[in-house]
C-alpha cells in the first residue's frame, strides 16, 4: 500500500488508520468526486484504490459529454440535463482551486444523418429540444442542417440526409480531470488517499478486509470501484453470485496527434465518437463489448473505428496514432448508474455502474451518495437507486 502523498521515509509503514468515518473504495471518477464532496462536508475520509488513482476506465481517452435525446422527457433525462449544466461550474471551481486545466469545453456535437428516414426523426427532436433544452435561463438547440455547421471538419458525404448540430454537448479530458481531482485531494484536510490497497470484503461489524490482511473499521463505506464494485457489493449484501449485480463492458479507443481546432464539435455516429481535445490530440472510440477474451488488448474492432473516423473526418486521414487503449467499464444490471444504500445494510453505499455516462454524472451521483451516508433522501431517478437494481436481481432469481 502506498499513500498517494507519502514521503520516502514513511515507506514500510501502513498508510491506513485503524478507523475512519467514511471509507471510499475505488479512486476513479466516481470515488474522486465523492471524496471531494466529503472533504467539503468535513467528513473524515479514507479513499483506497486497488491500483493507482484513475488507472481504470476513468483513465481512458474520450471524455465526450453527451446529453440524452430531447424527446420523451423524464426524470432521468432531467437529472442528466441538470448534471451537465452544473458540471461546468464544478470544473471551473476545481480549476480555480488547483490551477490545473481539465480540458473542458462546451463544443457541441455533429451527428451525420446517413439515411433519409433519419431526417424526419431529427426534425422532431429539434422541436422537442426547443422546450426540453430551454431551462434554468439557458437554451440549447438541436439544429437540423443540410450541410455540416463548420467547414473542413466533417465530410459532407457522411450525411446523405443532412446533419444535426447539437449545441448542448461538451467534452473534457478524462485524465486531466482526474489529475485535477487528485491534486485537490492531496491538499485536503479531511481525506487520505491510499493506492495499491485492495478491499476484498466488508463484514457485518463495519470492518473492511484487505488483500494483504489489513483491516479498517468504518462508519460508512462508499463502493465506487468500477466493475469490481459488483462482486464486492454482492458479498456485502449477502447475494448469490447469479444473477450478477452488474458486468464489465470492454471499450477500445485510440488517440491521434492532429492539428485540429479544439473548438470543433464532437462527432457522433452509430456508437463512433470523434473528440478533439485541447492539447492537439483527437480521441476515437469506442467499442462496447460484452464478450471478450483480452480485456485490455486492442484488436481489429478498434481498427474498424479508426477507418470509419477517417472516412467521416478527412482531416484525420494521415493523423498519427499515438496511443491505443482498452479498458473495462461498469454496467449495472439495470443499465442505469447504481447509487444508494442497501435497505438492510445502510452503512454500505453503492456508487457505480455509470458505464458511458460517468464523467457527466459523477459529481451529482457523489452528492447523492453523500446524502445516503448522512441519512438524507437522495435526489436521483428511481431507476438509479440501489434498491431498483436489487429488485431486478431478485426478479431474475
N, C-alpha and C positions, 0 to 999 in steps of 0.2 A: 504494500500500500504506500502511496506517495501523496502527501498533502500538496495541493496544486501550487501553493506559495511557500513551500517549506524551504528552510536553509540547509546547506550541506551538512552542518554539524548535528542536524536533527535526524539524519538517516539511521535506520535501525530501531527507532522508537515508533510505537504505534501512534498514528495520527488521529486515532479515534478516541473521543472522550468516553467515559463509561455510560453516559446517558445524554439525551437531547430531547427537547420539547417536540421537534419536528425532524424526522428523517425523510429526505427525498432520495429516492433510488432511481438513478438514471440522470445523466448530465447532457441530454440532448436539448433540443429547443424547448420542449415542454418543461423538463426539470429546471432548466436555467431560468426560464421566466417565473416558474413557481418559487425558486429561491430568491429572485429579485423582489417579487411581491412579498415574500415572507420577511425579507430584510426591511422593506419599507414599513411593515407592520410591527417590526421589533421582535419577531419570534426567533428564539434560539434554534438554529437550524444546522444540520449537517447534511450536505449533499454528497453522495457517493456515486461513483461510476465504475463499472467493471473494467473499463479500459481507460481511454483518455476522453476528456470532456469534448463533446461534439464529434466524436470519431465515428459514430454510426450513420444512420440515414441523414441526420442533421448536418453531416459534413459533405453533403452532395454538391451539385453544381447548378441546379436550375434556378430556384428562387422565384418562380412565377407565382404571382398572387392574383388568382383568377376568381371573379365572382361567379355565383350561380347564374343560370339564365334568368332573365327578369320576369318570366311567366309563372303562373300558378303560385303566387306568393304565399309563403307560410312562415311559421316561426323559425324554421331552420335557415331559410334564406334571409330573414330579418336579422338573425343572430350574426350570420356571416357578413351581411352588409355593415352592421354596426362595428364588427371587429375590424373589417378592412378600413373603415373610416378612422377608428381610434388608433390603429397601428401606426399611422403616420405621426401622430403626436407622441406616441410611446417611443418610437425610434428617435425622433427629434430630441426628446428628453435624454435618452440614453447616449446619444452622440454628444450632447452638451456636457453630460457628466463625465464622459471618458475621453473626449477629444478624438474619437475614432469614427470613421465612416462605416455605415452598414450597407452602403451601396443601394439605398432605397431611391426609387423614383416612380411617380405615377405616370407611366409612359403610355398607357392604353394598350389595346390589343387589336390585331388584324386577323380576321377569320375569312379565308377564301371560301367561296360558295361554288364547289365544282359541279353541282347538279342543278338543273332548273327548278326542281320542286323545293329546293332549299331556300330559294328567294322569297317565296310566299311566307315560309316559316319565319325567316329573318325579319321581314316587314312587320309581321305580327308582334315579334319580340320588340321591335322598335317602338311600337305604340305602348306596349306594356312597360318598357323602361321609362317612358315619359312620366308614368305615375310612380312606379315602384322604386326608381332610382333618383327620385326627387324628394329628399328628406334632409332634415337637420340643417336646412339652409344651404345644402349642396345639391347640385344637379349634375347627373351624368347621362351620357347618351349611348344609344345603340344605333348608329347610323348605318343605313344600307346604301352602298355606293356602286356605281358602275365600274370604277377603277380604284386601285389602291390609293389611300389618302395621302401617302408620301411617295416621292419619286425615288427610283434606284434602291428599292428595298425588296418588296415582294413582286414576283413576276406577274404581269398582267394575265398570262395564260393559266395561272393557278386558279383563277375564279371565273369559270365559264359563265356563271350566273351572277357574278358581282362579288362584292366584298362587304363584310361587316367591319365597322370601326367602333370598337367599344372603348369609351373614354374613362371607364372606371378601373380597369385592370392596372396593376402595378408590378413591380419587381423588387427584389432585394438580393444581395449576395449572401447565400446561406453561411458561408464560412466567415465573412466579415461581421455578420450579425452575431454569430456565435462568439467570435473573438471579442466583440464589444461587451456582450453579456458577461463573459468570463472576466474581462478586465474590471468591469464594475463590481463583480462579486469578490474579486481578490482584494478590493478595498472595503469590503463590507464589514460592519461592526458585529453583526449577529449571525453570519453564515460562514461555515467552514467547508472548504472544498477538498475532497479526497478522491484521488484517482487510483485505478488498479485495485478496486475494492468490491468484490462481488458478493451480493446478498443471495443466499440460497434458500432461506426460509424465514418466515415471520410467525412466531409462535403465539399462543393464546395469552401469554404473560407479557405481551408487548416487548418482546426481545427479538432483535434481528440477528440471525446467524450468518456468518460469512464463510466463504470457501476455505479460508486459512484457519478456521476455528475460532476467530474472534467473535465477540458478542457486543451488542449495543442496545441498551434499553431506550425506548422512545415513548413519547406521549401519543403522537400520531405519525403515520408513515404515508407518504405520497409515492405511489408506484408509477414511475414515468420512464421506464426502461425500454421503450420501444416495443418491438415484438417479443423481447424477453420478459415483458410485463405479464404476458398471458399465462405462462406456467407458474410464475411466482404468485399471481393472483389466484390461480386455480388452487394452489396449495394453501394459501392463506384463507380462502373462502371455503375450504373443505369440499371442493367439487371433484368429480371424476375427470379423468383426462379427456374423455369423449362425451359429448361433442366439445370441440375446442372452443375456448372463450374468444379466440382470435387466431390469426395466422400471419405469417410473414409473406410479403409480396415483393418479389425481386424487381428492381428497376435498374436500367442501364442508361448512361448518359455520357456525353463527350464534351470537351471544352476545346474550342478553336481559337486561334490567335487571328484576329481580323481587325482592320481599321474601319470599324463601323461606328457611326454616331450613336452614342449610348442613349440618346433621346428617342431612337427608333422604337416603335411599338413592338411588344412581344407578338410573335406569330403563333397561331394555334390551328391545327387541322388534324382531325381524326387521331387524337392522342399524341401528336407530334408537337413539341414546343421548341421555339427558337427564341432565346432570351439574350439580347445584347447587354452586357454588363459594363459598368463604369470604368473598368480597368483595361479596356481594349480586347476583351475576350467575348466570345459568344458561346452560350451553353446550348446543347442539343439534347433532347430526351423526350420522354423516357418510356421504356417498356414497362409493362405490368404483367409479371409472370407469376402465376400461382404454382406452377410446377417447374422445377429447375434442378439441375444436377450440381452446378457450381454456383453457390450464392454470391460470390464476389469476383467472378470472372466475366469478361465481356466476350461477345461472340457475334455471329452473323446478324443477330437481331439488331444490334447497335449499328452494324454496317448498313442495314436497310434504312434505319432512321437517318443516318448521315446522307445517304443517297437522296432520300426524299427531301431533306432540308436543303440540300444544294440545288435541287431542281426548283423548289419554291423560292429560294433566296439565292439568286445567281451570284451575288457578291461573295458567297461562301464557297464557290466552286473550287477555288485554289487555296482556301484558307488551311493553314496547318493545324492538324490535330495535336494538341499539346498534352491532353490527358484523357484517358478513358476511365470511367468509374462504374462500379456496380455495388449495390447495397440492398438491404432488406428493410422494407417499411412495414409498420404495424397496421393491420386491418382487423378491427374488432368484428365479432360475429354479426353485429347489427349494421356494419359498414360505416356508420357514423362514429365520431370520436366517443370514447368512453370516459366519463368523469363522474366522480362521486363515491360515496362510501357504500359498503355492503350493509344492508339493514341490520344484520346481526353482529357485524364487526365494524362499528362506526369509526374505530381508530385507523382502519385501513382504507385509504382513498385512492381510487384509480385515476390516472391521468395519462391516457394513451389512446392508440387507435386512430390517430389523425390521418394516416395514410397519405393522401395527396394534398391535404388542406392544413397541415400542421403549422406551417410558418405564418399563415394568415390568421389562425385562430388561437395559437398557443397562449398569447398574453391574456385573452379573455377566458380561456379554459383554466388558466392558472388562477385567475381571480375566483372562479367557481370552486376549484379545488380548495383554495384557502377558506372560502365560505364553509365548505364541508368540515374542514379542520376546526373552525371556530363554532360549529354547531348552528350556522346560519343557513337559510334556504339558498339554493343555487339558482341563478337566473340563466338557465340553459334550456334548450328544447327538450321535451320529454324523451325523445329518441336518443339523446346523448347520455342520459343518466345511466349509471351502472345497473340499476335495477331493471331497466329496459333490456339491456344486454343479457342479464341473468335470466329474465323471463324467456328469452329466445333459447338459451341453453336448456332450461328446464322443459321447454316446449318440444325440444328435439330429442329428449331422452327416450 
